[in-house]
């Protein structure tokens, strides 16, 4: 089996509503040298049927069904570990990639070796395909110094469209990948920024679906918890504490020169200090009891 140039990882859970459209956009890329790895997080709808149909029609598709719901972060990490390509791209189960997505981003990365990630502008639609207005938040990281890129991403990343770009797989594998707590993907991207630059191309290459069940901002607190902890939320989730400790750990352990590690770590400590109110509030919260309801998780 030949090694593909690009690996696309598609983690999915109960994605039947938009999955066919997503698959069509990925399989219709103008750059055809890729594999598509689908990890089904033990869906209960027609996701498995749709994926098996795609696998039968296109030999580039590889479908894996997990025996149980792993939680969203581990499912997203699974597709990275299965990937074989020089470049890697995540896709959600509801987004639409423009035909030139892979070709444009791979070309940029081949011509600019100091960049580890390339993506295009992002647009948004609702469940009916109607345009949705969102604040512009496509964040580049162009600074020469690793610590400056780290700071810039920590301070500015929000919607994290960057995670859906094309990434050098060898750089991605130097990170700890997605974290098992809410917004841990922001730490991953800050970690990746220490390893290289991010580029935003001027053309719109991704359409994200702001739809109920597919957009975390539209989830209830219980659904959001279930995304990360499909069986039961920990008594002490400590999300703010874990995230800021993680920023500090990333800064101290990154494979960049010691002066940049020290500079990034100093910023991570300041960043935690600026969030001290949220951190102290979280530390003062009593332990939660067992969660009575366990809604379905996504992805």
N, C-alpha and C positions, 0 to 999 in steps of 0.2 A: 504494500500500500504506500503510495507516494505521500510525502509530507506536504500539506497545504500551505499556502502563503499566509492565509488568515484563518483563525478559528473564531467563529461566532458562538457565544454561549447564551442560550435562552432558558433561564429558569422560569418555571410556570407552575401555577396552582389555580385550578378552576378558571382557566382562561378562555373558554370556548367562545365568549362573546366577540372577541376581536382577533383571535389567534390566526384564523385563516388569512386575514388581511395582513397581519404582521409577517406571517410566513411568506406570503406572495411578495412582499416588499424586500425581504431578505434574499429570497431565491431569485429575484429578478435583478440583482446587482450586475452592473456592467463589468466589474471585476469578478470573474467566476471561479478563481482558484481559492476556494475556501471550503471548510467543513462547518456544518451547523450542528451543534451539540445541544439537544433539548433535555433538560432535567425536570421531570414531572414530579412535583412534591406530593405524590399520592393523591392526585385530584379525584373528585367524586362526580364530576360532570363529564362531558364528552371530549375533554382534552386528549385523553389517550387515543381515542378513535381518530381525531383530527391529525395528531402527530404520526400515527402509524400510516395513515393515508399519504402524508407528505413523504415519509421514509420510503414507501413503496414506489412513489413517482420519481424521487430524486435521490441518487446514491450518495449525495453529499450530506444527507441528513442522518444523524445518529440519535436515536431516542432511548433514553434511560428513564425508567419509572422507579422512583424511590419506594422502598417498602413501607415507609412511614413519613409523616411530615417532619422534616428536619428543622423547620424554622427558615425564614427567608434568607438570612445571611449565609447559613451553611449551604443552602441550595445554590446561591449565587457563587459561592466559593468552589463548589463541586465542579461546575462547568469550566472554571479556570484550570483546575488540576487535571481535567480530562483533555485539555487543549493540546494541540501539537504544532500549531502554526507559529511563524515568526512574529506575527501580530495577532492581537486579540481584541474582540469587541463584545461587550455585553449588549443584549437587547431585552427589553421587557416583553411581556406577552401581549401588549396592546398598542405599542408604538409603531410608527411607520417610518422606515428609512428610505430616503430618496435613492434612485437608481445609482447615482454617482457617489454615494457615501463612501464605500470602501475604496474605490479607485482614487478619489480626490485625497482622502486622508493618507492612504498608503503612499501615494506619490510624494506628498509633503514629507512624511517621515523618512522615506528613502533619501530624499535630497537634503534633509536637515538632521543629521545624526545626534545633535545635542537635544533634540526634542524627544520626549517619551510618550506624548499623547497629542493627538490631533482630532478635532471635531469641528462641526459646522454650526451655524446659527440654528436655534431651536424655535419652532412654532408650537402652538397648543390648540387642541380641539376637544370638544366635549364628546359624550357618548353617541351623539348624533352626527358627529363630524363637523359641527359648527365651530368656527374660530372662537377662541377664548383669549382674552387679553391678560397677559402676565407681565410682571416687571422684567426688564432685561437683566439677565444674570448669567451670561456666558462669560466665564472668568478665564482669562489667559494668565500664564505665569511665564514672563519673559525675562526676568532679572537674571543677571549673570551669576549672582551669588545664591547658593542653595538656601541659605538661611532667609534671604529676602523673599524667595519664592514660597518658602514654608509660611512665613508671616502673611504674605499676600493671600494665599489660599485659605489659611485659618480665618482671616478677617473678612473675606469677601464671599466665600463659597456658601451657597444657600440651596438652590434647587438641584444642584449637582447634575446638570446636563453633561458635565465633563465625563462622568462615569460611563456614558454611553458612546464615547468616542473610540477611536482605534488607538490601542496602547501597545507598546513594545512588550511582548510577553516576558522576555528575560528581566525587564525592569519590574513588571508586576509581580513576578515570582520572588523578588527581593523584599517584598512587603509582607505584612501579616494578613493581607486581603481584607475582606469586609469583617467588621467586628460584630459580636453577638449581642448588640444592644442598640437602641434607637440612635440614629444619626452617627453611628460608627463609621459609615461610609465617608463622612467628612474627614475623619482621621486618616483613613486610607488615602484619600486624595492629597492631603497634606504630606503624608509619607512619600507618595509618589513624586510630589513636587520637589522634594529634596534630591531626587535622582535625575531630574531633567526638566525641561521646559514644556509648557502647554501652549498649543496653538489653536486659535479659533479662525476657521476659514470664513470668508465673507458670505458665502451662499448658505441658504437654509437647507440643511441635510437631514433634519430629524423633526418629526411631528409627534409630540407626546400627547397622550390621551388623559385629560383631566376628567375622569369618570369615576363614579361611585364604585368601589371595589378594586379600583386600579390606581388610585391616587391617595397617598397617605393623608393629605390634608383634608380629605373628605371622609375619613374613617372616624368612627366613634373611639373613645379611649380604650374600650374593651377590644375592638377589632385591631387597633394599633398594637396593643400589648400582644395579642395573639399572633400577629405577624412575626414577632421575634421569639415568643415563648408559647408554642402551640399547645402545650399541656397545662402549664400553670406559671403565672408570673412569679419570679423570685420574691421572697419576703423583703429583701433590700435590693432593689434594682440598681440604685446608686448610679444613674445614668450620667449626671454631670461630673461626679467624682471620677468615674471610670474613664470618661472621655478626656478629661484634662490630665489625668495620670497617663493616659495613653499618648497624648500629645508630647508629654515630657519624655516618656520612654522612647518614642519615635525619634525625637531630637537627639537623645543621648546615644542611640544605637545605630543610627543611620550610617551607611558605609561612605560617608563624606569625610573630608579632613577634619581634624579635631577642633580647629578654630571655628568652623561652620557649625559643628555639633554644639559647641559651647554657646555660640550666638543664638542658635535655634532654641536651645534649652532655656536660655535667659528669657527669650520671648515667651516660651510656653509657661514659665512661671508668672510672668506679667499677665498673660492672657487669663490664667486661673485666678489671679488676684482681681482682675476686672470683673470676673464672674463670681466673686466670693459670696455675694448674697444668695445666689441660686445654690451654690455648693453647700453653704451652711444650712439653708432651709432643707435641703435634701438630707443632710446628715442628721438633722433633728427630727426627721419624720420617724414615727414608730413603725415597726415591722408590720407588713400586711398579713392578714389571714389568708387562707386558701381562697382562690377565686372560684366563685360558685358557678359562673357561666364560662364556657370555653368556646367562643365563636370560631368559625373557620378562619385560618390564616390564609394569606395570599402569597403568591410567588414561591 
